[in-house]
Amino acid sequence: MAGFLDRAKQQAQDALAQGKQKVDEVQAQRAGGELLKKLGAAYYAEKRGSGTADATEQALSALEAHIATHGDGFLRS
């Protein structure tokens, strides 16, 4: 009986770890999407004359840092 409980406990822990990993992936994709929107808004504002090149560069740097950490999978979604 102890072996059964140990296996059940391990399966539950594995399922929990998989769920946490999926949540982390979704959160990283959402954050990447938000950074991409901010870059687009900064670029648009710069081209319209109401934004600055510095703001666009900051948005680009933040997006590149996110990609370096989490990958660029959110760009394909």
Backbone bond lengths (Angstrom), bond angles and torsions (degrees), N, CA, C in turn:
res aa  C-N    CA-C-N  psi(-1)  N-CA   C-N-CA  omega(-1)  CA-C   N-CA-C  phi
1 M - - - 1.460 - - 1.533 110.89 -
2 A 1.320 116.41 -36.14 1.462 119.84 -179.15 1.525 110.56 -63.91
3 G 1.337 117.45 -37.26 1.463 121.02 178.42 1.520 111.38 -62.71
4 F 1.306 116.60 -40.50 1.461 121.41 178.51 1.526 110.79 -62.97
5 L 1.327 116.72 -45.07 1.462 120.66 -179.98 1.522 111.20 -65.58
6 D 1.325 116.86 -38.12 1.464 120.16 177.95 1.532 110.71 -63.66
7 R 1.333 116.53 -42.41 1.469 119.95 178.77 1.521 110.49 -66.07
8 A 1.305 117.06 -42.02 1.463 120.94 179.60 1.531 110.47 -63.21
9 K 1.323 115.93 -41.84 1.463 120.47 178.77 1.522 110.38 -63.91
10 Q 1.330 117.06 -42.47 1.465 121.04 179.80 1.527 111.07 -64.89
11 Q 1.323 116.37 -40.83 1.462 120.03 178.09 1.523 111.28 -63.63
12 A 1.311 116.32 -40.08 1.464 120.48 178.73 1.528 110.33 -65.13
13 Q 1.317 116.97 -41.77 1.463 120.62 178.96 1.528 110.80 -65.71
14 D 1.334 116.67 -39.95 1.465 120.40 177.83 1.527 111.09 -63.39
15 A 1.321 116.34 -43.34 1.463 120.69 179.18 1.527 110.81 -63.67
16 L 1.313 116.75 -39.73 1.462 121.16 178.32 1.530 110.59 -64.51
17 A 1.322 116.80 -42.40 1.462 120.97 178.88 1.531 111.00 -64.14
18 Q 1.325 116.87 -40.31 1.467 120.37 177.92 1.524 110.91 -65.18
19 G 1.309 116.40 -40.55 1.460 120.63 178.08 1.513 111.81 -63.31
20 K 1.325 116.50 -42.97 1.466 120.87 178.58 1.521 110.47 -63.70
21 Q 1.318 116.93 -41.16 1.460 120.72 179.03 1.527 110.94 -62.01
22 K 1.314 116.83 -41.76 1.461 120.71 179.48 1.528 111.11 -65.62
23 V 1.315 116.67 -41.63 1.468 120.55 177.75 1.523 109.84 -61.66
24 D 1.333 116.98 -43.60 1.464 120.76 178.64 1.530 111.20 -61.53
25 E 1.329 117.05 -40.20 1.468 121.09 178.82 1.525 111.07 -63.97
26 V 1.322 116.46 -43.76 1.465 120.71 179.90 1.523 110.41 -64.46
27 Q 1.320 117.05 -41.80 1.461 120.14 179.11 1.527 111.13 -64.76
28 A 1.331 117.38 -39.41 1.464 120.91 178.24 1.530 110.33 -65.85
29 Q 1.334 117.35 -38.86 1.469 120.29 177.63 1.524 111.17 -64.74
30 R 1.299 116.38 -42.36 1.476 119.85 178.88 1.518 110.83 -63.92
31 A 1.336 116.26 -43.60 1.462 120.15 179.08 1.526 110.34 -62.53
32 G 1.326 116.84 -41.42 1.457 120.10 177.61 1.515 112.02 -63.07
33 G 1.306 116.29 -40.94 1.459 120.49 177.10 1.523 112.13 -62.29
34 E 1.305 116.01 -40.90 1.471 120.18 178.27 1.525 110.90 -65.18
35 L 1.333 117.06 -41.30 1.466 120.27 178.24 1.522 110.98 -64.96
36 L 1.309 116.44 -37.59 1.462 120.52 177.85 1.529 110.31 -65.42
37 K 1.327 117.75 -40.48 1.464 121.31 176.74 1.520 111.16 -63.74
38 K 1.333 116.43 -40.13 1.464 120.04 178.92 1.524 110.89 -64.77
39 L 1.332 116.30 -39.20 1.459 119.62 177.33 1.525 109.99 -63.18
40 G 1.305 117.11 -45.14 1.459 120.48 178.59 1.523 111.91 -61.00
41 A 1.311 116.68 -41.94 1.465 120.56 179.66 1.531 110.98 -66.25
42 A 1.326 116.38 -40.65 1.466 120.25 179.49 1.526 110.46 -65.76
43 Y 1.322 116.62 -41.89 1.466 120.82 178.96 1.524 110.55 -64.58
44 Y 1.315 116.10 -45.20 1.460 120.62 179.18 1.531 110.70 -60.18
45 A 1.337 115.73 -45.84 1.468 119.57 179.81 1.529 110.77 -62.73
46 E 1.328 116.33 -39.91 1.467 119.57 178.95 1.532 110.52 -62.37
47 K 1.323 116.96 -45.77 1.464 120.53 -178.48 1.526 112.33 -68.12
48 R 1.324 117.43 -27.63 1.470 121.41 178.31 1.520 111.88 -82.66
49 G 1.323 116.81 -10.05 1.455 120.43 179.07 1.513 114.49 94.05
50 S 1.330 118.21 -0.22 1.465 119.88 -179.36 1.522 112.18 -102.97
51 G 1.324 117.05 -0.56 1.464 121.11 179.01 1.512 110.10 -122.47
52 T 1.323 114.46 177.75 1.459 119.09 -178.07 1.525 110.32 -121.54
53 A 1.320 114.64 157.81 1.462 120.36 175.49 1.523 110.25 -64.61
54 D 1.323 117.01 -31.68 1.460 121.05 179.01 1.532 111.11 -64.59
55 A 1.312 117.02 -41.67 1.468 120.59 178.72 1.527 110.65 -64.34
56 T 1.324 116.30 -39.87 1.467 120.31 177.72 1.518 110.10 -65.04
57 E 1.318 116.95 -43.10 1.464 121.25 179.63 1.538 111.16 -64.09
58 Q 1.317 117.45 -39.41 1.466 120.47 177.46 1.524 111.10 -64.16
59 A 1.320 116.31 -42.28 1.466 120.24 179.00 1.526 110.19 -64.94
60 L 1.316 117.28 -40.21 1.458 121.32 178.27 1.525 110.82 -65.09
61 S 1.313 117.10 -42.41 1.462 120.82 178.64 1.524 111.83 -62.78
62 A 1.327 116.77 -41.08 1.464 120.35 178.41 1.531 110.50 -64.20
63 L 1.324 116.61 -41.05 1.462 120.88 178.83 1.531 110.51 -65.42
64 E 1.321 117.18 -43.78 1.466 120.51 179.40 1.525 111.31 -64.01
65 A 1.323 118.00 -37.22 1.461 121.08 177.38 1.528 110.36 -64.93
66 H 1.314 116.00 -40.35 1.466 120.20 178.33 1.528 110.52 -63.85
67 I 1.322 116.52 -43.44 1.458 121.08 179.27 1.519 110.54 -63.62
68 A 1.321 117.64 -39.86 1.463 121.07 178.97 1.526 111.29 -63.03
69 T 1.314 116.64 -33.25 1.460 121.06 -178.33 1.525 112.52 -85.21
70 H 1.328 116.65 -43.57 1.463 121.05 -170.22 1.529 114.80 -113.09
71 G 1.309 117.73 -6.06 1.455 120.46 -176.82 1.517 111.39 87.55
72 D 1.322 115.42 176.44 1.462 119.74 -176.65 1.525 113.18 -109.84
73 G 1.320 116.86 23.90 1.457 121.21 -179.67 1.509 113.89 -58.70
74 F 1.318 117.66 -30.39 1.464 120.32 -178.50 1.519 111.73 -68.61
75 L 1.326 118.07 -18.40 1.454 120.96 179.12 1.527 112.09 -71.93
76 R 1.322 116.20 -20.40 1.463 121.32 -178.10 1.527 112.50 -93.66
77 S 1.301 117.94 -6.73 1.470 121.51 -175.45 1.494 112.06 -78.51
